[in-house]
Amino acid sequence: MNFKNKVIVITGASSGIGEASAIKFAKKNAKIVLVARRKEKLLQLQKKLVKFTDSTLVCQCDVSNKTQVKEMTDIVLDTFGRIDVLINNAGFVIYGKVSDLSIEEIESQMETNYFGMIYCTKNFLPHMIEQGKGHIVNVASVGASFGVPGVASYCATKFAMLGFSEGLKHELSGTGVDLTVVSPIMVDTPLFDHPSFENFSKRSTLVTLNPNTVANAILKAANSSRLEIVVPSVARVGIWAKQNFPYIINPIIGSSFRKQLEKRNKSK
Ligand SMILES: NC(=O)c1ccc[n+]([C@@H]2O[C@H](COP(=O)([O-])OP(=O)(O)OC[C@H]3O[C@@H](n4cnc5c(N)ncnc54)[C@H](OP(=O)(O)O)[C@@H]3O)[C@@H](O)[C@H]2O)c1
């Protein structure tokens, strides 16, 4: 797909991966819809994008709120009359043991990361199908393939996203609409500024990606027939090993992340 004049909706555009993706799509002369809760941040980004594209739209919207998502969809379709790419990127994570998290903390991650993606997809998909064209990019995580201690409830949201995406992709066969999941490992963004990450060491992960690397993968995904793009692609080896040799890989993952969790709990 040539992105010139294409309508690209990016949720979670006020920061990190979403912001980096917005800049990259704007450089391709696309029409960009910036979606998130912090309007000020979106307006600042909109100003930055002016030099690349003449068409941007800021939509303040909490994706976990069905009514707000419906309103945002109506505004986008009234403004542009179509949607070409939907990037379901909005998400957050709360760090902590399941026994320490409240039910509300667990629910809230599912409401944004999983149901937020469902609400956006359900509202835009009929228009893509009617157009006979469109691409949904769901930003999951390598945590969609590994249940990791300390982020079990977050991983569940991403497992759910990957399973939903796989099923939906099959349903979309022959419609002209396609879907691709982008699954990065750790990325250097404000995602970890959540207070639950106090005393958390990012060094436990071998590689920390720049958000621009993931944004490049998102652009590639919007033109891809693949179900999942893992970033970096070498991390696919880890997923393959876990799926084929779970009795070897799971204890290694479990013990390394458990140590980190225990160390952090002691220093609290
Ligand atoms: N960073 C990583 O290591 C990493 C790794 C794998 C996958 N991911 C995934 O990548 C995506 C982007 O994360 P990031 O790393 O770029 O983090 P980030 O910098 O914290 O960005 C998260 C974005 O999501 C938005 N958001 C959160 N809750 C929202 C809600 N209820 N409604 C609308 N927007 C909401 C935030 O905007 P507002 O606060 O303004 O609403 C922000 O723009 C997430 O889905 C995350 O799970 C991240």
The ligand as an SDF file (V2000), in Angstrom:
LIG
                    3D

 48 52  0  0  0  0  0  0  0  0999 V2000
    7.1800   -0.6510   25.6630 N   0  0  0  0  0  0  0  0  0  0  0  0
    7.2690   -1.9640   25.5670 C   0  0  0  0  0  0  0  0  0  0  0  0
    8.2310   -2.5940   26.0610 O   0  0  0  0  0  0  0  0  0  0  0  0
    6.2320   -2.7360   24.8290 C   0  0  0  0  0  0  0  0  0  0  0  0
    6.5350   -4.0670   24.4660 C   0  0  0  0  0  0  0  0  0  0  0  0
    5.5870   -4.8040   23.8020 C   0  0  0  0  0  0  0  0  0  0  0  0
    4.3530   -4.2500   23.4960 C   0  0  0  0  0  0  0  0  0  0  0  0
    4.0750   -2.9690   23.8720 N   0  0  0  0  0  0  0  0  0  0  0  0
    2.7450   -2.4230   23.5760 C   0  0  0  0  0  0  0  0  0  0  0  0
    2.8740   -1.2820   22.7510 O   0  0  0  0  0  0  0  0  0  0  0  0
    1.7430   -0.4510   22.9350 C   0  0  0  0  0  0  0  0  0  0  0  0
    2.2080    0.9930   23.0910 C   0  0  0  0  0  0  0  0  0  0  0  0
    2.9470    1.0840   24.2930 O   0  0  0  0  0  0  0  0  0  0  0  0
    4.2030    2.0510   24.4830 P   0  0  0  0  0  0  0  0  0  0  0  0
    5.3400    1.1910   24.8630 O   0  0  0  0  0  0  0  0  0  0  0  0
    4.3360    2.9740   23.3580 O   0  0  0  0  0  0  0  0  0  0  0  0
    3.7600    2.7870   25.8280 O   0  0  0  0  0  0  0  0  0  0  0  0
    3.4020    4.3040   26.1470 P   0  0  0  0  0  0  0  0  0  0  0  0
    4.4810    5.1970   25.6640 O   0  0  0  0  0  0  0  0  0  0  0  0
    3.0440    4.3330   27.5930 O   0  0  0  0  0  0  0  0  0  0  0  0
    2.1020    4.5660   25.2540 O   0  0  0  0  0  0  0  0  0  0  0  0
    0.8680    4.0180   25.5730 C   0  0  0  0  0  0  0  0  0  0  0  0
   -0.1790    4.7830   24.8130 C   0  0  0  0  0  0  0  0  0  0  0  0
   -1.4690    4.1960   25.0690 O   0  0  0  0  0  0  0  0  0  0  0  0
   -2.3730    5.2320   25.3810 C   0  0  0  0  0  0  0  0  0  0  0  0
   -3.4380    4.7240   26.2440 N   0  0  0  0  0  0  0  0  0  0  0  0
   -3.3380    4.0360   27.3980 C   0  0  0  0  0  0  0  0  0  0  0  0
   -4.5500    3.7720   27.8880 N   0  0  0  0  0  0  0  0  0  0  0  0
   -5.4410    4.2900   27.0090 C   0  0  0  0  0  0  0  0  0  0  0  0
   -6.8480    4.3470   26.9590 C   0  0  0  0  0  0  0  0  0  0  0  0
   -7.6080    3.8090   27.9210 N   0  0  0  0  0  0  0  0  0  0  0  0
   -7.4380    4.9610   25.9090 N   0  0  0  0  0  0  0  0  0  0  0  0
   -6.6880    5.5310   24.9370 C   0  0  0  0  0  0  0  0  0  0  0  0
   -5.3540    5.4990   24.9250 N   0  0  0  0  0  0  0  0  0  0  0  0
   -4.7440    4.9040   25.9550 C   0  0  0  0  0  0  0  0  0  0  0  0
   -1.5250    6.3030   26.0840 C   0  0  0  0  0  0  0  0  0  0  0  0
   -2.1190    7.5750   25.9230 O   0  0  0  0  0  0  0  0  0  0  0  0
   -2.9390    8.3870   27.0270 P   0  0  0  0  0  0  0  0  0  0  0  0
   -2.3190    8.0960   28.3570 O   0  0  0  0  0  0  0  0  0  0  0  0
   -2.7890    9.8010   26.5680 O   0  0  0  0  0  0  0  0  0  0  0  0
   -4.3370    7.8900   26.8930 O   0  0  0  0  0  0  0  0  0  0  0  0
   -0.2580    6.2370   25.2370 C   0  0  0  0  0  0  0  0  0  0  0  0
   -0.3890    7.0410   24.0890 O   0  0  0  0  0  0  0  0  0  0  0  0
    0.9860   -1.0010   24.1450 C   0  0  0  0  0  0  0  0  0  0  0  0
   -0.1350   -1.7290   23.7000 O   0  0  0  0  0  0  0  0  0  0  0  0
    1.9830   -1.9380   24.7870 C   0  0  0  0  0  0  0  0  0  0  0  0
    1.3600   -2.9940   25.4810 O   0  0  0  0  0  0  0  0  0  0  0  0
    4.9890   -2.1910   24.5100 C   0  0  0  0  0  0  0  0  0  0  0  0
  1  2  1  0
  2  3  2  0
  2  4  1  0
  4  5  1  0
  4 48  2  0
  5  6  2  0
  6  7  1  0
  7  8  2  0
  8  9  1  0
  8 48  1  0
  9 10  1  0
  9 46  1  0
 10 11  1  0
 11 12  1  0
 11 44  1  0
 12 13  1  0
 13 14  1  0
 14 15  2  0
 14 16  1  0
 14 17  1  0
 17 18  1  0
 18 19  2  0
 18 20  1  0
 18 21  1  0
 21 22  1  0
 22 23  1  0
 23 24  1  0
 23 42  1  0
 24 25  1  0
 25 26  1  0
 25 36  1  0
 26 27  1  0
 26 35  1  0
 27 28  2  0
 28 29  1  0
 29 30  1  0
 29 35  2  0
 30 31  1  0
 30 32  2  0
 32 33  1  0
 33 34  2  0
 34 35  1  0
 36 37  1  0
 36 42  1  0
 37 38  1  0
 38 39  2  0
 38 40  1  0
 38 41  1  0
 42 43  1  0
 44 45  1  0
 44 46  1  0
 46 47  1  0
M  CHG  2   8   1  16  -1
M  END
$$$$
